[in-house]
Amino acid sequence: MAAKGFAKFIIVLTTVSAAIMELIDTSIVNVALNDMAGSIGVSIEDISWVITSYAIANVIIIPLTGFLADYFGRKNYYIASMILFTFASYMCGQSHGLVELIAWRFIQGVGGGALLSTSQSILFDAFTPEDRPIASGLFGMGIVLGPTLGPTVGGFIIEHFSWPLIFMINIPIGIIATILAYSFVEKKPGEGKRKESIHIDYNGIILLAAGIGCLQYVLERGEAEDWFSSSSIRICSIVAAVGLVSFVIYELSIKNPAVNLKVLGNRNLAFTTLFTFVAGFGLFTSVFVYPVLAQRVLGYTAYETGLSLLPPTLMGVIMMPIIGKTLSKGTPALPFVITGFSLFALYALMSANVSPDVSRWDFFPALAVRAFGISMVQLPLISQAVAGLQPKDYAAGISLNNMTRQLGGAFGIAVANNYIANQYARHRTDLVSTLTPGSAELTNRIGALSRGIITQTGDSVTAAGKAITVINAAVDKQAYYLSYLDTFRLIAVFFIAVIPLVIFLRGKKKEVTPAAAAAIAEAH
């Protein structure tokens, strides 16, 4: 039954805040790695496991949320996940060693991953069927805002406080959200009372954890460990392949699977899942590539980078409820999907043509286009995911959709990392080849820089060596700059290539109407 008045407001506030909090934590630590590594006394490569462990836990638990909510009861599972996330956040902030921090970060990811899908279903239940596309819009605000707020909030905390606050800030939010959820979220009839009739698919859960966990590890750590030259990457690749193939075969062969993969036999969901993968690729990769470009090439601080992302992102967030209202009136989702993918491709092409001397706000038009593109894509895909499914299959469809978005982001970041490294090496080689030793141009440049150094320091002995160092740094910066522009072009190619596949989606109004979106709530 739909909530009313103040109760509806509290449920919206609680569920959207929980989703934003979970998604913020996917990216908030990215800007704090240096401080965390120095504090604990480990390398950047080691401390990056705090990102990997959270992502692995997220992507394992998300497809299981429907099953776990059925088994324990949705409200019980939601509150328990909130408590687990909040307690793990506290323990992360109190950690003094690498293994301890990684372990609690994994547990935080288990709690956080559950919040995403469960928050979505609770939010939908608070709205009447005709208004549930608006609920999609509100939830979509969290999906877009969370990953973007992470670097901004993290950068501010690192500049003004210390890294443990990145985790401790979740505690008051988590406590308040838990109290509000306990007080205002109602249990559905029979919720949590069917344990005896629910078969626990232990084999499926183990195969999923092994396959998806190892795949996420390969995607997250592949570039850092030089891909298949690393024995751990080779082993995890084999485990991922065997685990996922076995998982698919096993889940399709049993009566009560932990994850109902049979729903992917629905053409509409199968292609929507593909589009959601690409949308996740674009959302997370753009949040990764632009900040690194801004900081490594343009010299922005983490906080300045986050601030440059925030205004255009808020524009896109404001669009979410508007799009939801439009969908609630029966407008087909497909025009939004096509427009959104086109805008994202345009954003990538605009970003691929920036000059290295742009100011922070010169990126605003491109970032605004990105924000509108994301808002056009996310919400219609949520509605489109359930179009044509039977009501009993909505839980599986939504869970698979959410997992695919996370995997798309991990895949995108892995591809971007590898592509940037390869393009950097190529561009550096090309640039260095133009610096012919003994050429008049290079000699004059070294001489001019040397004279400037001597004027500033009075050191004529090492001036020439320092001048060469300056030139080398300039070559490095230019090579990175060109490699980031190439990566934006690659992102554009992904989006342009997938647009023709939209013809495989069902575009009839009746299949993306409020009635279809409404049933998402009934899946949980």
C-alpha positions in Angstrom: 0.0 0.0 0.0 1.4 3.4 -0.9 2.5 5.7 1.8 1.0 9.1 2.3 2.1 12.6 3.5 4.9 12.7 6.0 5.5 9.0 5.9 6.1 9.1 2.1 8.5 12.0 2.5 10.5 10.1 5.2 10.7 7.0 3.1 11.8 9.0 0.0 14.5 10.7 2.2 15.7 7.5 3.8 15.9 5.3 0.7 17.4 7.9 -1.6 19.9 8.9 1.1 20.9 5.3 1.6 21.4 4.8 -2.2 23.5 8.0 -2.4 25.5 7.0 0.6 26.3 3.6 -0.8 27.3 4.9 -4.2 29.4 7.8 -2.7 31.5 5.1 -1.0 32.3 3.5 -4.4 34.4 6.6 -5.3 35.0 8.7 -2.1 38.2 6.9 -1.2 39.8 7.4 -4.6 41.1 10.8 -3.7 42.3 9.7 -0.3 44.7 6.8 -1.3 47.9 8.8 -0.8 46.9 9.9 2.7 45.7 6.4 3.7 48.9 4.8 2.3 51.1 7.2 4.2 49.2 6.8 7.4 49.2 3.0 7.4 52.7 2.7 5.9 51.9 0.8 2.7 52.2 1.4 -1.0 49.5 2.9 -3.3 49.2 -0.4 -5.0 48.4 -2.1 -1.7 46.0 0.5 -0.4 44.0 0.4 -3.6 42.6 -2.9 -2.3 40.2 -0.8 -0.3 38.6 0.1 -3.6 38.8 -3.4 -5.0 37.4 -5.2 -1.9 34.3 -2.9 -1.7 33.6 -3.4 -5.5 33.9 -7.2 -5.3 31.5 -7.3 -2.3 29.1 -5.0 -4.1 28.9 -7.0 -7.3 28.5 -10.3 -5.4 25.7 -9.3 -3.1 23.6 -7.2 -5.6 22.2 -10.2 -7.6 21.4 -12.0 -4.4 19.4 -9.2 -2.8 16.0 -10.4 -4.1 16.6 -13.9 -2.7 17.9 -12.6 0.7 15.0 -10.1 1.1 12.6 -13.0 0.5 14.3 -15.2 3.0 14.8 -12.8 5.9 12.0 -10.4 5.0 12.6 -7.2 3.1 12.4 -4.8 6.1 14.6 -7.0 8.3 17.2 -7.4 5.6 17.2 -3.7 4.8 17.7 -2.6 8.4 20.3 -5.3 9.0 22.2 -4.2 5.9 22.1 -0.6 7.1 23.4 -1.5 10.5 26.2 -3.7 8.9 27.2 -0.8 6.5 27.2 1.7 9.4 29.2 -0.5 11.8 31.7 -1.5 9.1 32.2 2.2 8.2 33.1 2.8 11.9 35.5 -0.1 11.9 37.1 1.2 8.6 37.7 4.6 10.3 39.3 2.8 13.3 41.5 0.5 11.3 45.3 0.8 11.8 46.5 -2.0 9.4 46.0 -2.8 5.8 44.4 -6.3 6.2 42.0 -5.0 8.9 41.0 -2.1 6.7 40.5 -4.3 3.6 38.4 -6.8 5.6 36.1 -4.1 7.0 35.8 -2.5 3.6 34.6 -5.8 2.1 32.0 -6.1 4.9 31.0 -2.5 4.2 30.5 -3.5 0.6 28.3 -6.4 1.6 26.0 -4.1 3.5 26.1 -1.3 1.0 25.3 -3.5 -2.1 22.2 -4.7 -0.4 21.0 -1.1 0.2 20.9 -0.3 -3.5 18.3 -2.7 -4.8 16.3 -2.9 -1.5 16.1 0.9 -1.3 14.7 0.9 -4.8 11.9 -1.6 -4.0 10.9 0.2 -0.7 10.8 3.5 -2.5 8.5 2.1 -5.2 6.1 0.7 -2.6 5.7 4.2 -1.2 4.0 5.4 -4.5 0.8 4.5 -6.2 1.2 2.6 -9.5 0.6 5.7 -11.6 3.2 7.7 -9.7 5.9 5.0 -9.6 7.9 6.3 -12.6 8.3 9.5 -10.4 9.8 7.1 -7.8 12.2 5.9 -10.5 13.2 9.5 -11.1 13.9 10.1 -7.4 15.9 6.9 -7.2 17.8 7.8 -10.4 18.9 11.0 -8.7 20.8 8.9 -6.3 22.4 6.7 -9.0 23.7 9.8 -10.8 24.6 11.9 -7.8 26.4 9.3 -5.7 29.4 8.5 -7.9 29.9 12.3 -8.7 29.7 13.4 -5.0 32.3 10.9 -3.9 35.4 12.8 -5.2 33.9 16.1 -4.1 33.2 15.1 -0.5 36.4 13.1 -0.4 38.5 15.9 -1.6 37.0 18.4 0.9 37.6 16.0 3.8 41.2 15.3 2.8 42.0 19.0 2.4 40.5 20.0 5.7 40.5 16.9 8.0 41.9 13.4 7.9 41.0 10.2 6.0 39.1 8.3 8.7 36.4 10.9 8.5 35.6 9.6 5.0 34.2 6.5 6.7 33.0 8.0 10.0 30.8 10.5 8.2 28.5 7.5 7.3 27.7 6.8 11.0 25.2 9.6 11.8 23.5 9.2 8.4 23.3 5.4 8.9 21.9 5.7 12.4 19.3 8.2 11.4 18.3 6.1 8.3 18.1 2.9 10.4 15.7 4.6 12.9 13.6 6.1 10.2 13.4 2.8 8.3 12.4 0.9 11.5 9.7 3.5 12.2 8.2 4.2 8.8 8.9 1.3 6.4 6.1 -1.2 6.6 6.4 -4.9 6.2 4.6 -6.5 3.3 2.0 -9.3 4.1 3.8 -12.6 5.0 7.2 -10.9 4.8 10.0 -13.1 6.2 7.6 -15.9 7.2 8.4 -18.3 4.2 11.8 -19.5 5.3 10.8 -23.1 5.4 9.5 -23.0 1.8 12.5 -21.2 0.4 15.3 -23.4 -0.8 18.8 -22.0 -0.2 20.8 -22.5 -3.3 24.3 -22.8 -1.6 26.0 -24.1 -4.8 24.7 -21.2 -6.9 25.8 -18.7 -4.3 29.3 -20.2 -4.1 29.7 -20.3 -7.8 28.4 -16.7 -8.2 30.8 -15.5 -5.5 33.7 -17.2 -7.0 33.0 -16.2 -10.6 31.8 -12.6 -10.2 34.3 -12.0 -7.4 37.3 -13.1 -9.5 36.0 -11.3 -12.5 35.8 -8.1 -10.5 39.3 -8.7 -9.2 40.6 -9.1 -12.7 38.9 -5.9 -13.9 40.0 -3.9 -10.9 43.6 -5.1 -10.5 44.5 -6.2 -14.0 46.3 -2.9 -15.1 48.1 -2.6 -11.8 49.4 -6.2 -12.0 50.2 -6.0 -15.7 47.4 -8.3 -16.7 48.3 -11.9 -17.7 51.9 -11.6 -16.7 50.6 -11.8 -13.1 49.9 -15.3 -11.8 47.1 -14.0 -9.6 45.4 -12.5 -12.6 45.8 -15.7 -14.6 44.4 -17.8 -11.8 41.5 -15.5 -11.1 40.7 -15.3 -14.9 40.4 -19.1 -15.0 38.3 -19.2 -11.8 36.1 -16.5 -13.2 35.5 -18.3 -16.5 34.9 -21.7 -14.9 32.8 -20.3 -12.1 30.6 -18.1 -14.3 30.0 -20.8 -16.9 29.2 -23.4 -14.2 27.0 -20.9 -12.4 25.0 -20.2 -15.6 24.6 -23.9 -16.4 23.7 -24.8 -12.8 21.2 -22.0 -12.3 19.4 -22.8 -15.5 19.1 -26.5 -14.5 17.6 -26.2 -11.0 14.0 -25.4 -9.9 14.8 -22.7 -7.3 17.9 -20.8 -8.3 19.4 -18.0 -6.2 19.5 -15.9 -9.3 16.8 -16.5 -12.0 18.8 -16.3 -15.2 15.9 -17.6 -17.2 14.6 -14.1 -17.4 17.4 -13.1 -19.8 15.5 -15.2 -22.3 13.3 -12.2 -22.6 14.7 -10.2 -25.5 13.7 -6.9 -24.0 15.5 -7.5 -20.7 18.6 -9.0 -22.5 19.1 -5.9 -24.6 18.2 -3.6 -21.7 20.9 -5.3 -19.7 23.4 -4.6 -22.5 22.4 -0.9 -22.5 22.6 -0.8 -18.8 26.1 -2.2 -19.0 27.1 0.5 -21.5 25.4 3.1 -19.3 27.4 1.9 -16.3 30.5 2.0 -18.5 29.9 5.6 -19.4 28.9 6.8 -16.0 31.8 5.4 -14.0 34.4 5.8 -16.7 33.6 9.4 -17.2 33.8 10.0 -13.5 37.2 8.3 -13.6 38.8 9.8 -16.7 37.8 13.4 -16.3 39.1 13.8 -12.7 42.4 12.2 -13.6 42.8 14.5 -16.6 41.9 17.5 -14.5 44.4 16.6 -11.8 47.3 15.1 -13.7 47.3 17.5 -16.7 45.4 20.6 -15.7 46.7 20.8 -12.1 43.4 20.9 -10.2 43.1 19.6 -6.7 40.7 16.8 -5.9 38.3 19.3 -4.3 38.5 21.7 -7.3 37.8 18.7 -9.6 34.8 17.7 -7.6 33.4 21.2 -7.6 33.7 21.4 -11.4 31.6 18.2 -11.7 28.9 19.2 -9.2 26.9 22.0 -10.9 26.3 20.2 -14.2 25.5 17.0 -12.4 22.9 18.8 -10.3 21.3 19.9 -13.6 21.0 16.3 -14.6 19.6 15.3 -11.2 16.9 17.9 -11.4 15.9 16.3 -14.7 15.2 12.9 -13.1 11.8 13.6 -11.5 10.7 15.5 -14.7 11.5 12.5 -16.8 9.8 10.3 -14.3 6.6 12.4 -14.5 6.8 12.3 -18.3 7.1 8.5 -18.3 4.2 8.3 -15.9 2.0 9.8 -18.6 2.7 6.9 -20.9 5.5 8.4 -23.0 7.7 5.6 -24.5 11.1 5.0 -23.0 12.9 4.4 -26.3 13.2 8.0 -27.4 14.8 8.9 -24.1 17.3 6.0 -24.4 18.3 7.0 -27.9 18.6 10.7 -26.9 20.6 9.9 -23.8 23.1 7.7 -25.6 23.5 10.3 -28.3 24.1 13.0 -25.7 26.7 10.9 -24.0 28.5 10.3 -27.3 28.4 14.0 -27.9 29.9 14.7 -24.4 32.8 12.3 -25.1 33.5 13.9 -28.5 33.3 17.5 -26.9 35.8 16.4 -24.2 38.1 14.8 -26.8 38.6 18.2 -28.4 39.5 20.4 -25.4 42.8 22.3 -25.3 45.4 21.7 -22.5 45.0 25.3 -21.3 41.2 25.2 -20.5 39.9 26.6 -17.3 37.8 24.7 -14.9 34.5 26.1 -16.2 35.4 25.6 -19.9 34.4 21.9 -19.2 30.9 23.0 -18.1 29.1 22.6 -21.5 30.5 19.1 -22.0 29.8 18.0 -18.5 26.3 19.5 -18.7 25.6 17.4 -21.9 26.9 14.3 -20.0 24.6 15.0 -17.1 21.5 15.3 -19.3 22.6 12.2 -21.2 22.8 10.2 -18.0 19.4 11.4 -16.8 17.9 10.5 -20.1 19.3 7.0 -20.0 19.1 5.8 -16.4 15.4 6.1 -15.6 14.0 4.8 -18.9 16.3 1.8 -18.6 14.9 1.1 -15.1 11.4 1.1 -16.6 12.4 -0.8 -19.7 14.0 -3.6 -17.7 10.7 -4.8 -16.6 8.7 -4.3 -19.8 7.4 -7.6 -21.0 8.4 -9.6 -17.9 6.0 -11.6 -15.8 5.4 -10.1 -12.3 7.2 -13.0 -10.6 10.3 -12.2 -12.6 10.7 -8.5 -11.8 13.0 -9.2 -8.8 15.5 -11.1 -10.9 15.3 -8.6 -13.7 16.0 -5.6 -11.5 18.8 -7.4 -9.6 20.6 -8.4 -12.8 20.2 -4.9 -14.1 21.8 -3.3 -11.0 24.6 -5.9 -11.1 25.2 -5.2 -14.8 25.6 -1.5 -14.1 28.3 -2.1 -11.5 30.1 -4.5 -13.8 29.9 -2.1 -16.7 31.6 0.5 -14.5 34.3 -1.9 -13.5 34.9 -3.0 -17.1 35.0 0.6 -18.2 37.6 1.7 -15.7 39.7 -1.4 -16.5 39.5 -0.6 -20.3 40.2 3.1 -19.7 43.2 2.3 -17.5 44.7 -0.1 -20.0 43.9 2.1 -23.0 45.4 5.2 -21.3 48.6 3.3 -20.5 49.0 2.0 -24.1 48.2 5.4 -25.7 50.5 7.2 -23.3 53.4 4.9 -24.3 52.6 5.5 -28.0 52.3 9.2 -27.7 55.4 9.6 -25.6 57.4 7.6 -28.2 56.1 9.8 -31.0 56.9 13.0 -29.0 60.4 11.9 -28.0 61.2 11.0 -31.6 60.7 14.7 -32.5 63.3 15.8 -30.0 66.4 15.1 -32.1 69.6 15.4 -30.0 71.8 18.3 -31.2 69.0 19.9 -33.2 68.9 23.7 -33.1 65.3 23.7 -31.7 66.1 21.4 -28.8 69.4 23.1 -28.0 67.8 26.5 -27.9 65.0 25.2 -25.7 67.5 23.7 -23.2 69.6 26.9 -23.3 66.5 29.1 -22.6 65.4 27.0 -19.7 68.9 26.8 -18.3 69.3 30.5 -18.3 66.0 30.9 -16.5 67.1 28.3 -13.8 70.4 30.1 -13.4 68.7 33.4 -12.9 66.4 31.9 -10.2 68.9 29.7 -8.4 72.3 30.8 -9.4 73.2 27.2 -10.0 75.0 26.9 -13.4 76.4 23.4 -12.7 73.1 21.5 -12.8 71.0 24.0 -14.8 71.2 22.0 -18.0 70.1 18.7 -16.3 67.2 20.5 -14.6 66.2 21.9 -18.0 66.1 18.4 -19.5 64.0 17.3 -16.5 61.5 20.1 -17.2 61.3 19.1 -20.9 60.8 15.5 -20.0 58.0 16.5 -17.6 56.4 18.5 -20.4 56.6 15.5 -22.8 55.0 13.3 -20.1 52.2 15.8 -19.5 51.5 16.1 -23.3 51.5 12.3 -23.7 49.0 11.9 -20.9 46.9 14.7 -22.3 46.7 13.1 -25.7 46.0 9.6 -24.2 43.0 11.0 -22.2 41.6 12.6 -25.4 41.9 9.3 -27.1 40.0 7.6 -24.2 37.1 10.1 -24.6 36.9 9.1 -28.3 36.8 5.4 -27.3 33.9 6.1 -24.9 32.1 7.9 -27.8 32.6 4.8 -30.0 31.0 2.5 -27.4 27.9 4.7 -27.2 27.6 5.2 -31.0 28.0 1.5 -31.6 25.2 0.5 -29.3 22.5 3.0 -30.5 21.4 0.8 -33.5 20.6 -2.1 -31.1 17.8 0.0 -29.7 15.6 -1.4 -32.4 15.5 -4.7 -30.5 13.8 -3.1 -27.6 10.0 -3.1 -27.5 8.7 0.4 -28.0 5.0 0.0 -27.4 3.6 2.5 -24.9 1.8 -0.2 -23.0 5.0 -1.9 -22.1 6.6 1.0 -20.4 3.6 2.5 -18.8 3.2 3.0 -15.0 1.7 -0.4 -14.7 4.9 -2.0 -15.9 7.0 0.2 -13.7 4.7 -0.4 -10.8 5.4 -4.1 -10.7 9.0 -3.5 -9.8 7.9 -3.0 -6.2 5.9 -6.2 -6.2 9.1 -8.1 -7.1 10.3 -7.6 -3.6 
